[in-house]
Every structure is written in C-alpha cells, then in structure tokens.
Amino acid sequence: MTVENNQLATVAPTSGPAIPRARARERAQQPSREERTAKGKSARGVITRSEMGRWTEPSDRADPVGILSSQADGRLPELVPLRNARMLTSPFAFLRGGAAVMAADLGSSPSSGIVTQLCGDAHLSNFGGYAAPDRQIVFDLNDFDETLPGPWEWDVKRLVASLAIAGRERGFDASQRQRLVLAAAEAYRTAMRQFADWGHLEVWYSRLTAAGIVERWGDRVDKQTLRAFEKRMRKAMTKDSASASAKLTELVDGERRMVNNPPLVVPLGELFQEDSVRVATEKAVRSGLRGYARSLPGDRRHLLEEFRFVDIARKVVGVGSVGTRSWIVLLRGIDGDDPLMLQIKEARGSVLAPFANCSSFANQGQRVVEGQRLMQASSDIFLGWSRGPVVDGQSRDFYVRQLWDWKVSFDVERGTVATLTIMAEMCGWTLARAHARSGDRVAIAAYLGRGDSFDRAMAGFAEAYADQNERDYERFAAAATQGQIEVAEEL
C-alpha cells in the first residue's frame, strides 16, 4: 500500500477549540506507551474479544419500527414516505437508513470503554473516493452525519454487519460472506497495530490514493477489472461543479436556473408560490451562506467570495437522510462556465447521542465538520457549517460542502467476492486510520492482539446481526403493509 507521509495535508483551522478544555488538560499529561498498552489489555477484562462477537436480541429491545417512526419528527412530512420506500428496497437499504436502530443495539451492549471519534454510520456504502485538495483521488469515509466520540468497536461492528448483509444480497454463501468479514476485521487489526508503532505525524499524513489501491491490490484482479477501475477513476475526475451544473440546471433567459424534477430536485420558486415566502427564504439562505463563510479559513473564504449567488433548490439525498432539509446552491464565478455547486445539508443530533458522549459543539453542523476533519485524511476545501436558513420559523444547523468533487461510489450490487473482499480490506484499513488519528491507537492495538480472535468474533457478530437486520426489515415491511407507516408509491 502506498502511504504518503511526506506531503502536508491541507488542514483548515477551526473557529474554536476542537478539544474541550478538560480533555486538553488531560492530554497535557500524556500516558506512556506502556500505560496505553496496559489500558488496552485490561479492557479485555471488561469484555473479551470472543464476547464482543455475540449478539442475541434482548427481550426488552426497543421496537425498530418505533425508533424509525420517531425519526420522522422534524423532517419534511411529504418526504418521509419516500424515505420509507427507499428503506424497503432491500435489507441492505434498510440497514443504510436504520442507523438509529443499530445505534440503540450497540449502545445497550457491553463495550471496551476505549473511546475514539466515530463515523457513527460506517457501513460499506459510506466509503468511497473523492478529490483531495492536491487533486488526487483518495479513498476514505465520506458520511459523518452521525459522528461522535464513542467506543471504537461500534464503527467496526457496523462495517462488518454491512458486509454480511451486502453479501447476502449478492447471493454469496456463508463461507464467502465470512471471507469478506474476516478480510475487513484483519485489515483493521493489522493496520491498527502498524499505526500503534508510528508517530503522530506519520499517522496524520497517511492516506490511501487511487494509485495506492492499484499498487496494493492490482495484482489480485484480472486486467479487465483493473481497466474498469482506472476508467472509473477517469470518469470521476469529470464529476465536479461544472458537470453538476450541466445536469441540474438549465438556461432560462440567458441565466442558469435549477431544473424542476420533483420530488428529487425542486427549485425554491416551485416550493413556495407566495413571493413573500420565497423572498424571505432566499434571504435566509443568503444569510446562512454568510454565516457559513465565517467557518472557513481566510483563504477559502476569499475564494468563496469570488462567486455570486445565482439559484437554489431543495434536493433529496441518500436513504436515511431523506426528509431532512438539503439544499443545493448554484454560484457563478467569472462567467457561466465557472460555476460552484454547494450542498447545504441539515445536521440533526447524532443517533449515537443517547448512548455515547455528548458533543462538545452546540452547533450540530460544526459537530459534523469537526468530526469529518478529524477522521478524514483530507477534506473538501469548502467544508464548513452554519446556522439557518430559517424557513419555517425555526433555526436549524447545517453543514456545507461541494455537491460533487470527483466523487467515486463503488457498486456494491455488482461486486464479486474478489472485488468486495478487496473493498472490505480497504474499508478496514481506512477505518483503522481514521480511529488512529483521534483515539488511543496503542490501547486499541493492544486489545486486538496479534492473533485472529477478534476477526473470528466479528465474523460471528456480522452473521448474527445480519439475521437481526432481516427480522427488523420484515417488521418494517409488515408495518408498511398494515398501514402503520406511509410509503411512497414510486421512487
């Protein structure tokens, strides 16, 4: 694997301390390597590695349909049926949208007590590629809506469960699914042990590039698969603001305007027919953008100020996020051929919040951004946060990023055992690197050990939780059939 340790990553300063003062004082007295190692080994007395792999549905387990229905509170009611429909397309889609269900299960289970920054929703489809500031495609986690400090194993368990569920969806047998999970768990364990031997800066600068993927795994696939991967990378390099503008806007009286494709993309003028409401909303969005600009470093703020506001639309994204407020904004630079497309996405409280540490940030958008900057090797240069816009009399938190910036999504539905095994290893390494940046990597490595006890435990957990996910999916489908939840007729 190519690990780039000699290049300074672009790290944007925050508007406030990323570490609460109490934690900062604690870190002034850093424990020794021996103390960290002892901490990790002692955690085995709290929960053994084999115990970590067990899952049995508790008799007092919260109703998954009730958990998901409660998430409709505060969402756009007209979009909740679409969210339900997307979750009903398959057990894997249900897992993607049901982060709150698994968070409740993990939160009620014994844990190692070793805390790191969590993605909070580290399933297979939340890993992918994007452009780093130096314009290389990097592979990393790419969704941080649920990020929060918590026990490191929660992210690992969500990842391995998603691999088992994806494997079932692909028709893989039990041994093939086990191969995927063992690959991810082993990659996480061995990478964490490697990171435990590295210095802080060496860990911080490490990343996985497209070139590194080919170097590390290229000889394990045939030439056709390798050519397809390289073609996908070249195609990704065309997915930027210009291509987003070409797809999502149209010329109206010589000016670019958002297309109307309800319910997926709806321009502001179509959402609010009354001029007063539309004007007030646009004013609020502009105010929110000014607040967002203040969250950026000075150089990025200067770059943003080179663009002018053109148009805005509401856009439906993802599975679990459907129903939350998500806007896309078109800005124009020198001329119409110099667009910038930003996404303004509502940030609600993390699904982990009832079970993990409270966020040190009052603004949920800042929580998302700070967690993302802490876990990713490098982040979008326009990543920031804001409060607003006020659309219905309420002030909400948002984070902002580019809509597309060489985004690469990997096709789980077409993956073979060989390609998904490689993907599992990439995800395991990436997750370990993200945890090593913010948590006690020496303690985690000491807990994991050199043998495969943890790997086998995760294989057992993944299958048991895949069974649980199928039961929950069937309950959700039954609730839809019985009219307990509303489902959109068409996506």
C-alpha positions in Angstrom: 0.0 0.0 0.0 1.3 3.4 -0.8 1.2 5.6 2.3 2.0 9.2 1.7 3.8 10.5 4.7 5.9 13.3 3.2 3.1 15.5 1.9 1.5 18.1 4.2 -2.3 17.7 4.1 -4.4 20.8 4.0 -5.9 21.2 7.5 -8.3 24.0 8.0 -8.3 25.8 11.4 -11.5 25.7 13.4 -13.3 28.7 14.8 -12.9 27.3 18.3 -11.0 24.6 20.2 -11.7 21.2 18.8 -10.8 19.6 22.2 -12.8 20.6 25.3 -10.6 22.3 27.9 -11.0 19.3 30.3 -9.7 16.9 27.7 -6.9 19.4 26.8 -5.7 19.4 30.4 -5.8 15.6 30.4 -3.7 15.4 27.2 -1.1 17.7 28.8 -0.1 14.6 30.8 0.2 12.0 28.1 0.3 8.4 29.2 3.4 6.3 28.2 3.3 3.6 25.6 3.4 1.0 28.4 0.4 2.6 30.2 -1.5 2.7 26.9 -0.7 -1.0 26.2 -1.8 -1.9 29.8 -5.1 0.0 29.2 -5.9 -2.0 26.1 -5.1 -5.3 27.6 -7.1 -4.5 30.7 -10.1 -3.8 28.5 -10.2 -7.5 27.7 -11.3 -8.0 31.3 -14.3 -5.7 30.7 -15.3 -7.6 27.5 -13.3 -10.3 25.9 -12.8 -10.4 22.2 -14.9 -13.5 21.8 -17.7 -11.9 23.9 -17.6 -8.9 21.5 -18.8 -11.2 18.7 -22.0 -12.2 20.4 -25.4 -10.8 19.5 -28.8 -12.0 20.8 -31.9 -9.9 20.5 -32.8 -8.7 24.1 -36.3 -9.3 25.3 -36.7 -5.6 26.2 -35.2 -4.4 22.9 -36.8 -1.2 21.5 -39.2 -1.7 18.6 -37.2 -0.8 15.4 -40.3 0.5 13.7 -41.0 2.8 16.6 -37.4 4.1 16.5 -37.6 4.8 12.8 -41.1 6.4 13.1 -39.8 8.7 15.8 -37.2 10.0 13.4 -39.9 11.4 11.3 -40.3 14.2 13.9 -38.9 17.4 12.5 -38.5 16.0 8.9 -40.4 17.3 5.9 -43.6 15.2 6.1 -44.0 15.0 2.4 -40.6 13.2 2.0 -40.9 10.7 4.9 -42.9 8.2 2.7 -40.0 8.4 0.1 -37.5 7.6 2.9 -39.6 4.6 3.9 -39.9 3.4 0.3 -36.1 3.6 -0.2 -35.5 1.7 3.0 -37.9 -1.0 1.8 -36.0 -1.7 -1.4 -33.8 -4.3 0.3 -32.4 -5.4 3.7 -29.1 -3.5 2.8 -31.1 -0.3 2.1 -32.9 -0.8 5.4 -29.5 -1.1 7.2 -28.4 2.1 5.5 -31.4 4.1 6.7 -31.6 2.4 10.1 -28.5 3.8 11.8 -30.6 4.7 14.8 -31.8 1.1 15.2 -28.2 -0.3 15.3 -27.0 2.6 17.5 -29.6 1.6 20.1 -28.4 -2.0 19.9 -24.7 -1.1 20.2 -25.4 1.4 23.0 -27.1 -1.2 25.1 -24.3 -3.7 24.6 -21.1 -4.0 26.7 -18.2 -2.1 25.3 -14.4 -1.9 25.6 -14.6 1.6 27.0 -11.8 2.8 24.7 -13.2 5.9 23.0 -12.3 7.4 19.7 -14.1 9.7 17.2 -16.7 7.6 15.4 -18.1 7.9 12.0 -21.3 6.6 13.5 -22.6 5.1 10.3 -19.6 3.2 8.9 -21.5 0.9 6.5 -20.0 -0.3 3.3 -21.6 2.4 1.1 -20.3 5.2 3.2 -16.8 4.6 2.0 -15.7 6.0 -1.4 -13.4 8.2 -3.3 -13.2 12.0 -3.7 -10.7 14.7 -4.7 -8.2 15.8 -2.1 -7.1 19.4 -2.2 -4.0 18.4 -4.1 -6.3 16.9 -6.8 -5.5 13.3 -6.1 -8.4 10.8 -5.7 -8.3 9.4 -2.2 -10.4 6.6 -0.6 -11.9 7.4 2.7 -15.1 7.6 4.8 -17.5 10.1 3.2 -20.5 10.5 5.5 -20.3 11.9 9.0 -23.9 12.9 9.9 -23.7 10.7 13.0 -20.1 11.3 14.0 -19.5 11.5 17.8 -16.9 10.1 20.2 -17.7 6.6 21.3 -16.3 3.1 21.7 -14.2 2.2 18.6 -15.8 -1.2 18.1 -19.2 0.4 17.2 -17.9 1.5 13.8 -16.2 -1.8 13.2 -19.4 -3.7 14.0 -21.5 -1.6 11.6 -18.9 -2.2 8.9 -18.8 -5.9 9.2 -22.6 -6.2 9.6 -23.0 -4.3 6.3 -20.5 -6.6 4.6 -22.5 -9.7 5.6 -25.8 -8.1 4.6 -24.4 -7.0 1.2 -23.0 -10.5 0.7 -26.4 -12.0 1.3 -27.9 -9.5 -1.2 -25.3 -10.6 -3.8 -26.2 -14.3 -3.2 -22.9 -15.2 -1.6 -22.9 -18.3 0.6 -21.9 -18.4 4.3 -18.2 -19.1 3.6 -18.0 -16.3 1.1 -19.6 -13.8 3.4 -17.2 -14.9 6.2 -14.3 -14.2 3.8 -15.5 -10.6 3.4 -15.9 -10.0 7.1 -12.6 -11.7 8.1 -10.8 -9.6 5.5 -12.2 -6.3 6.9 -11.5 -7.3 10.5 -8.0 -8.5 9.8 -7.2 -5.3 7.8 -8.5 -3.1 10.7 -6.5 -5.1 13.3 -3.2 -5.3 11.4 -3.4 -1.6 10.3 -4.1 -0.5 13.9 -1.1 -2.5 15.1 1.0 -0.8 12.4 -0.3 2.7 13.3 0.4 1.9 17.0 4.1 1.8 16.1 4.0 5.1 14.1 4.4 8.6 15.3 1.5 11.1 15.4 2.6 12.9 12.3 3.2 9.7 10.4 -0.4 8.6 11.1 -1.8 12.0 10.4 -0.4 12.3 6.9 -1.1 8.7 5.8 -3.8 8.2 3.2 -5.0 5.7 0.5 -4.9 7.1 -3.0 -6.2 5.6 -6.2 -2.6 4.9 -7.2 -2.0 3.2 -3.8 -5.1 1.0 -4.4 -3.7 -0.2 -7.7 -0.2 -0.8 -6.2 -1.6 -2.7 -3.2 -4.4 -4.8 -4.8 -3.9 -4.5 -8.6 -2.3 -8.0 -8.9 -5.3 -9.6 -7.3 -7.7 -8.8 -10.1 -7.7 -9.5 -13.8 -6.8 -6.9 -16.4 -10.4 -6.2 -17.3 -11.3 -5.4 -13.7 -8.2 -3.2 -13.4 -9.0 -1.3 -16.6 -12.6 -0.8 -15.4 -11.3 0.6 -12.1 -9.0 3.0 -14.0 -11.8 4.1 -16.3 -14.0 4.7 -13.2 -11.3 7.0 -11.8 -11.0 9.0 -15.0 -14.8 9.3 -15.1 -14.8 10.5 -11.5 -12.5 13.3 -12.4 -15.2 14.8 -14.6 -17.7 14.9 -11.7 -17.3 18.4 -10.5 -19.3 21.6 -10.2 -19.4 22.1 -14.0 -20.9 18.7 -14.6 -23.3 19.1 -11.6 -24.4 22.5 -13.1 -24.9 20.9 -16.6 -27.1 18.1 -15.1 -29.1 20.1 -12.5 -29.6 23.4 -14.2 -31.0 24.8 -17.4 -30.7 28.1 -19.3 -33.6 30.5 -18.6 -33.4 33.9 -20.3 -29.6 33.5 -20.6 -29.1 32.6 -16.9 -28.6 29.2 -15.3 -31.5 28.1 -13.2 -32.2 24.9 -11.2 -34.2 22.2 -13.0 -37.6 21.2 -11.6 -37.6 17.4 -11.1 -39.9 16.8 -8.1 -39.6 15.4 -5.5 -35.8 14.9 -6.1 -34.9 18.4 -7.1 -37.3 21.3 -6.6 -36.3 25.0 -7.1 -37.1 27.5 -4.5 -39.7 29.2 -6.6 -41.6 25.9 -7.1 -41.5 25.1 -3.3 -43.0 28.4 -2.3 -45.6 30.0 -4.6 -46.0 33.1 -2.5 -43.4 35.8 -3.4 -43.1 36.9 0.2 -42.2 33.4 1.4 -39.8 32.8 -1.4 -38.0 36.1 -1.0 -37.8 35.6 2.8 -36.4 32.1 2.3 -33.8 33.2 -0.2 -32.8 36.0 2.1 -32.4 33.4 4.9 -30.3 31.2 2.7 -28.0 34.1 1.8 -27.7 34.9 5.5 -26.8 31.3 6.2 -24.1 31.3 3.5 -22.6 34.4 5.1 -22.5 32.6 8.4 -21.0 29.5 6.7 -18.3 31.7 5.2 -17.1 32.7 8.7 -16.5 29.0 9.4 -13.9 28.8 6.6 -10.2 29.7 6.8 -9.4 33.1 5.4 -8.1 31.8 2.0 -11.1 29.6 1.4 -13.4 32.5 2.4 -11.6 34.7 -0.1 -12.2 32.1 -2.8 -15.9 31.7 -1.9 -16.3 35.5 -2.1 -15.2 35.4 -5.7 -18.6 33.7 -6.6 -22.0 35.2 -6.6 -25.3 33.6 -5.7 -27.5 32.5 -8.7 -30.2 30.0 -7.6 -31.2 27.4 -5.0 -33.2 24.2 -4.9 -34.1 21.5 -2.5 -32.5 18.2 -3.2 -33.3 14.7 -1.9 -30.2 12.8 -1.0 -29.3 9.3 0.4 -31.6 6.9 2.3 -31.5 7.8 6.0 -31.2 11.5 5.2 -34.4 11.7 3.2 -36.8 14.1 4.8 -34.1 16.3 6.3 -33.5 19.7 4.7 -30.9 19.6 2.0 -30.4 22.5 -0.4 -28.1 22.8 -3.4 -26.9 26.3 -4.3 -25.6 27.5 -7.6 -22.9 30.2 -7.5 -21.2 31.8 -10.5 -17.6 32.9 -10.9 -16.2 34.9 -13.8 -19.0 33.7 -16.1 -21.5 30.9 -16.7 -18.7 28.5 -17.4 -17.2 29.0 -13.9 -19.9 27.5 -11.6 -19.6 26.3 -8.0 -22.3 24.0 -6.7 -22.6 23.7 -2.9 -24.8 21.4 -0.8 -26.3 22.8 2.4 -27.4 19.8 4.5 -29.3 19.8 7.7 -27.4 18.4 10.7 -29.6 16.9 13.4 -28.4 15.3 16.6 -26.3 12.1 16.2 -28.2 8.8 16.6 -25.3 7.9 19.0 -26.0 10.8 21.3 -28.3 8.9 23.7 -25.7 6.2 24.2 -22.3 7.9 23.8 -20.5 11.1 24.9 -22.3 14.4 24.3 -20.9 16.6 21.6 -18.7 19.4 22.7 -20.2 21.6 19.9 -23.5 23.4 20.3 -24.0 23.6 16.5 -24.7 20.2 15.0 -23.2 21.3 11.7 -19.9 22.1 13.5 -20.1 18.6 15.1 -20.3 17.0 11.7 -17.5 19.1 10.2 -15.1 18.8 13.1 -15.6 15.0 13.2 -15.1 14.8 9.5 -11.9 16.8 9.6 -10.6 14.7 12.5 -11.3 11.4 10.7 -10.6 12.0 7.1 -7.1 12.2 5.7 -8.1 15.4 3.8 -11.4 17.1 3.4 -13.3 19.3 0.9 -11.8 22.8 0.8 -15.4 24.2 1.1 -16.4 22.1 4.1 -18.0 24.3 6.8 -21.1 24.9 8.9 -23.8 27.4 9.5 -27.0 28.1 11.5 -30.0 28.7 9.3 -31.7 29.3 6.9 -34.9 29.9 8.9 -37.6 28.5 6.6 -40.5 27.7 8.9 -39.8 29.9 11.9 -37.1 27.6 13.3 -33.3 27.9 13.2 -31.6 24.7 12.2 -28.0 23.7 12.0 -26.4 22.9 8.6 -23.1 21.9 7.2 -21.9 22.8 3.7 -19.7 21.1 1.1 -19.2 20.9 -2.6 -22.0 18.9 -4.2 -19.6 16.8 -6.4 -15.9 16.8 -6.3 -14.6 13.8 -8.2 -16.9 11.6 -6.1 -16.5 7.8 -6.6 -19.1 5.4 -5.3 -18.4 1.7 -5.6 -21.2 -0.5 -6.9 -22.0 -3.0 -4.2 -24.8 -4.6 -6.2 -22.4 -5.8 -8.9 -19.4 -6.7 -6.8 -17.9 -10.1 -7.0 -16.5 -12.0 -4.0 -12.9 -11.0 -5.1 -13.7 -7.3 -5.6 -15.8 -7.0 -2.4 -13.0 -8.7 -0.5 -10.6 -6.0 -1.6 -13.2 -3.4 -0.8 -13.5 -4.9 2.7 -9.8 -4.7 3.2 -9.7 -1.1 2.0 -12.5 -0.2 4.4 -10.9 -1.9 7.3 -7.6 -0.1 6.7 -9.3 3.2 6.2 -11.4 2.9 9.4 -8.4 2.0 11.4 -6.5 5.0 10.1 -9.5 7.3 11.0 -9.7 5.9 14.5 -5.9 6.1 14.9 -6.0 9.8 14.3 -8.3 10.6 17.1 -8.2 7.7 19.6 -5.6 5.8 21.6 -4.3 3.5 18.8 -1.8 1.8 21.1 -4.6 0.8 23.5 -6.8 -0.4 20.7 -4.0 -2.4 19.1 -3.2 -4.0 22.5 -6.8 -5.0 22.9 -6.9 -6.5 19.4 -3.7 -8.5 19.8 -1.7 -10.4 17.2 -4.0 -13.4 16.7 -7.3 -13.7 14.8 -9.6 -13.9 17.9 -11.1 -10.5 17.1 -11.5 -11.3 13.4 -13.4 -14.5 14.2 -15.6 -12.7 16.7 -16.6 -10.1 14.1 -17.5 -12.9 11.7 -19.9 -14.3 14.3 -21.3 -10.9 15.1 -21.8 -10.0 11.4 -23.9 -13.0 10.7 -25.9 -12.7 13.9 -26.7 -9.1 13.2 -27.5 -9.8 9.6 -30.2 -12.1 10.9 -31.4 -9.3 13.2 -31.5 -6.8 10.3 -33.6 -9.2 8.2 -36.1 -9.6 11.1 -36.2 -5.8 11.5 -36.7 -5.4 7.8 -39.6 -7.8 7.8 -41.2 -5.9 10.7 -40.8 -2.7 8.8 -42.3 -4.2 5.7 -45.2 -5.6 7.7 -45.8 -2.1 9.2 -46.0 -0.7 5.7 -48.4 -3.4 4.6 -50.6 -2.8 7.6 -50.6 1.0 7.0 -48.7 1.8 10.2 -46.2 3.8 8.1 -46.8 5.6 4.8 -44.8 4.5 1.8 -44.4 6.5 -1.5 -45.8 4.6 -4.5 -42.8 5.4 -6.7 -39.2 6.5 -6.1 
